[in-house]
Amino acid sequence: MRTTQVAIIGAGPSGLLLSQLLSRAGIDSIVLERQSREHVQGRIRAGLLEWGTVELLNEAGVGAAWCTMALILRLPAGITGST
């Protein structure tokens, strides 16, 4: 029987990021997901990442990998993206 400090329900982006951050902090965790690995890896979850999320990905050590797969939108000068 395996024991762990934290159980994370769901292998979506938030669950996987939390697991990575906990691991880097030396905290043991397990991610529980009811769907298959193929299902989780094949679903598209986000079309846009907020800057705070990008900073968390960098902190987790996976930001560079995400940037190689991402299309980075740069807004023209004077456009903030807010309404």
C-alpha positions in Angstrom: 0.0 0.0 0.0 1.3 3.4 -1.0 0.8 6.5 1.2 1.0 10.1 0.2 0.7 13.6 1.7 -1.8 15.0 -0.9 -4.3 13.4 -3.2 -5.3 15.5 -6.2 -8.6 14.7 -8.0 -8.4 15.3 -11.7 -5.5 15.3 -14.2 -6.5 18.5 -15.9 -4.2 21.4 -16.2 -4.7 22.6 -12.7 -4.3 19.2 -11.1 -1.1 18.4 -13.0 0.4 21.8 -12.4 -0.4 21.5 -8.7 1.2 18.1 -8.6 4.4 19.5 -10.2 4.6 22.5 -7.9 4.1 20.2 -4.8 6.8 17.8 -6.1 9.3 20.7 -6.5 8.5 21.7 -2.9 9.3 18.2 -1.7 5.6 17.3 -1.0 4.5 13.8 -2.2 1.2 13.7 -4.1 -0.8 11.4 -6.3 -3.2 12.5 -9.1 -6.4 10.5 -9.5 -8.2 10.6 -12.8 -11.1 8.5 -13.9 -10.5 8.9 -17.7 -7.7 7.2 -19.6 -4.3 8.8 -20.3 -5.2 9.0 -24.0 -8.4 10.9 -23.2 -6.6 13.4 -20.9 -3.8 14.0 -23.3 -6.1 14.4 -26.3 -8.5 16.9 -24.9 -8.0 20.6 -25.4 -8.6 22.6 -22.2 -7.5 26.2 -22.7 -7.1 28.5 -25.7 -5.6 31.3 -23.7 -3.4 31.4 -20.6 -3.3 34.4 -18.4 0.1 35.8 -17.5 -0.2 34.6 -13.9 -0.6 31.1 -15.2 2.4 31.4 -17.4 4.4 32.6 -14.4 3.3 29.5 -12.5 4.3 27.2 -15.4 7.7 28.8 -15.3 7.9 28.3 -11.5 7.0 24.7 -12.0 9.8 24.2 -14.5 7.6 23.5 -17.5 7.3 27.0 -18.9 9.9 26.5 -21.6 8.2 23.4 -22.9 4.9 25.2 -23.1 6.4 28.2 -24.9 7.7 25.9 -27.6 4.2 24.6 -28.2 2.4 27.9 -27.9 1.4 30.6 -30.2 2.1 33.8 -28.3 -0.3 36.6 -29.1 1.2 40.1 -29.1 -1.3 42.9 -29.2 -0.5 46.1 -31.2 0.6 49.1 -29.2 -2.3 50.9 -27.6 -4.5 47.8 -27.3 -4.7 46.4 -23.9 -7.2 43.5 -24.4 -9.5 44.8 -21.7 -13.0 46.1 -22.4 
